[in-house]
Amino acid sequence: MSVLASSARVVLLAVSQADCLHKAGDLDGAIEVYQQALALEPDSDYLHFLIAKLFQEKGDLVHALPEYGRGAQLYDEPTREDFASLFEDSGDLVAALAEVKEAIRIWPDNAYFHYLLGRLLVKKNDPDAAIVELQWALKKEYNHFSLANCALGRAFELKGDLQAALGQYRTAFRAHTHNDRCRAAYERLRLQLKK
């Protein structure tokens, strides 16, 4: 059996066993199985991601974020949904900002991480810094990034520039009509400004 096949077998067995434990409600047992598998396959980004998800499910973001970070370092580029989910669920804004800044250090040209940083800076009530990050992400994506447009709208609104906010909300809403939050912000501001 080749080394690659052996590695895949270890991961598959761990996933199978941990999945059974997870379904039975034993999150700690599932985490332990993955950690044992990681002892054999320490460079498995997939195992780190799975452990991070289980820690997140337990509400233990202190352990989830570093595991996700380790997986991200081993992977070419982290899975966007998982990465965003961890930050959204994190009540620790300082830790979330640190993790996103580390991701940007590793992948400086990734527009999504600049978008995440901008969104977190909006939550931190720092609209000027958020605007810089969000505009960078939009420029990198040739303005085809409706989530960043919507976050930029929030940053401009936080700063008090309601016309610019309305424009960003409009762009985001038109590009991504099923984003209810952005649509509601657009409609609210449009009525407020009577435009």
ABEGO torsion letter per residue (X at the ends): XBAAAAAAAAAAAAAAAAAAAAAAGBAAAAAAAAAAAAAABAABAAAAAAAAAAAAAAGBAAAAAAAAAAAAAABABBBAAAAAAAAAABABAAAAAAAAAAAAAABAABAAAAAAAAAAAAAAGBAAAAAAAAAAAAAAAGGBBAAAAAAAAAAAAAAGBAAAAAAAAAAAAAABAABAAAAAAAAAAAAAAGX
